[in-house]
Amino acid sequence: MSTVKKVTSAGESDKSLNMYNPKHFINDNEDELHDLIDEFPFATLIAGDEVNHLPLYRDGNKLVGHMSRKNPLSLSEKVKVIFHGPHTYINSSWYAKNDVPTWNYAVVHVDGTLKLVEDAKGVLKILNFSNDHMNKMYEEKWDMYVPEDLRGSDLTNAIVGFEISMDKIEGKFKLSQNRKDDDYTGVLEGLKRRKDEMSQKIRQMMLRPRPR
C-alpha cells in the first residue's frame, strides 16, 4: 500500500511543506508526479540548515542515492526533497489581450525520513540501481565499475548510501490553468514556435486534458 499522502489545497498541507500552491496549480496525480521524479532525478535536498544537490532515484515509494561520508547531511533524519521539472518563460504578447509575462513550471516536493545504508553490499545495490536508471534514459550506456581503491571497506569509508521514505508528496504544475481559453491557446501556439527543449516539454504538459 502506498504511503504517499497528497496535498489537496493551498494552506491545507503540513506546515513543513511550505510551498505556495493555489488550487488550480495542484497536481495530485501520483503517476504524473512519479514520472517527473523519474525524468528529472537531480534534486535539491534540504535538512535543517543543510542544502544539497544530489541525483535521487525513485524505487517504488522511496528515493535512493549516495553521498560523501563527510557530507553533514548524513547526520540528518527528516528531509525535504525538491525535484525541478521543465520550466519556461511565458511571453504575455501571446495572450488575446496583452498582460504581464510569467513563468510556467512543474515541481514536486517530497517530505520523508532519511535512513543510511552503510554496508558495502547495500551501497553497491544503490549504485547499480542508479546506473540502471540513467542507462535507460540515454543511448550511450555505462557498465558499472568500482575503482580498485574504492572496493570493500574503502568504498564505505568514502561514501554512504541512503533511502528516503516518501511520506508526503506535493506537486505544483503551473501551466496557465488560470488563464482563459483564448489565452491558453495563445500560449500553446507561442510555445510551438520555440525550438528549445524546455518550452516543448511544457507545451506537451499543457496538451494533456486541462483541469477545470
N, C-alpha and C positions, 0 to 999 in steps of 0.2 A: 504493500500500500504506500502511496506517495506521501512523503512528509511535507511536501511543498504547501505553504499557505499563501493564498493570493490576497492582494490588497484590492478592496472593492471600490474605494473612492478616496479623493483627496481629503486628508485630515483624519481618516479612519485607520491609517496604518500605525504600526508600532512606532513610538517616538524615535527609535534608533534608525528608522528608515526615513530620514529627514528630507525626502525629495518632494518638491512642489510638483504635484501631478494632477491637474484638472481632470475631471471625469471623462471628458471627450478624448483625452490622450492615453488613458489607462488601457493597457493590453494585459488581459489575464488568460490569454490563450497559451496554455502550458507548452504546446508543441512549437508555437512560434517563438516563445521565449527560449526554449531549449535550442532551436535552430540558430538563433542569434549567437548564443553562447558557443555553439559548435563552430560557427563560421568565423567568429571574431574572438578567439581564445585569449588574446593578450589583454590582461585585465589590470585594473587598479585595485590594490588590496590595502585596506585600512584597518588598523588595530590600535586603538588609543591614539597616541600622537605619532605612531609609525605609519608611513605611507610607502608602499612598494609597488612596483610594476613588474608583473610576472605572467607568463603564459599559464593558464589553468585549463584543465580538460575535464569535461563532464563525463562521469562514469555512472550512468543511471541518475540517481538523485544525490550524488555527491560530486565534488570537484577534487581533482588531484593535481599535484605539482611537486616541485622540489626547489630548494633554495640553499644558499650557502649556510653552513652551520653557524657562521659568525653573524648571520642576519638576526637582529633583535626580535624580528617577527616570530622566530622560533620559540620565544617565551610567551607568546600570546595564546589566547583561547577563543574569545569572542571576536569575530572579524566581520567586516563588510567588504563585499567584492562588487566592483562596478565593471560591467562589460560594455564597451563603447561600440555600437554598431555603425552603420553608414550614416552620414550626415552631409548636408549641403546647403548652400546659400539659396534663398528664395527671393528672386527679383520681383518687387512689387509691381513693376510695369506689366507683369503677366496677368494681373487681376483685371476684371471687367472695368473697374474704376480704380485709378491709381491710389495706392495706400502706402504703408511703410513696409520695408523689406523685413524678412525674418530668416530663421534657420530651421530646417526640418531635420529630424534625427530620430534614432532609435537607441535606447539604452536598457539594460537590465541590471537591477540591483539585487544582490543576494546577501542575506544575513545568515551566518552559520557559526559552527564551532569547529575550531582547528584542532586536529589531532595529528601528532607527529608520527612518522613512520621511520624508524631509525635502524632497523636491521637491513643488512645488505640485500637479502632476497626481496624484501618489500620495496626497497628503493629501486632496485633493478626492474621490478614489475611496473612501477610507476613510469620509469624512463622508457620502457618498451611500449607501454600504453600511449604515452605522449608521442613517441616517434611514429607509431602506427597511425595515430590521428593525423599527424602532419603529412605522412606519406599518402593518405587518402585525398588530401587537398591539392597536392601538386604532382605534376607529371614526373619530375625528377625525384627519385626515391633515395633514401639514405638507409643503409644497413646499420643496425645498432652496433656500436663499438665502444668499448670502455678502454682507455689507455692503460698500459701496464702499471703506471704509477698511481692509478685510481681504482685498483681492484681490491676486493676483500675489505678489510678494516680501513684501508686508506680511502676507499670510497665514502664510507660513512663518517670518517673524520673530516671530510671535505664538504659533504652535502647531506641534507636530510630531506626525506620525502614527507609529504603531509596530505591529509584528506580534510576536506571542509564539508560538513553536512549542509545541505540546502534547506535550512529551517524555514526561511521566508524568501519569497521571490516577488519582485515587483517590476513590471515592465512599463516604460513610457515610450510610446511611439507617436511622436509629434509629426503628423503627416497632413497638415492642413485640414483636419477634420472639422475645425471650427469655421471654415470658410463656406460661402455659398457655392452652389453647384457650378456657376459660370466661372467663379474664381478658381475652384478646384480643377476644372477642365483647363483653364489657362495655365495653371502650374504644371499639369501633365504635359501640355504642349511645349511649354518652355523647357522643361527638363528633357524632353525628347530631342530637342535641338542640340543639347550639350553632348560632348563626347567623353567626359571623364566618368570613371567607373562609379564613383560615389553617387553622382547625380542619377545614373542609370539604376543603381540599386534602390535608391529612394523612390524612383519612379515605379519600379517593379512592386515595391511595397504598397504604393498608392493605388496600383491597379487591382489589388485584392478587393473583395467586397467591402464597401465603405460603411463603417459603423454609423448608425443613425441615433 
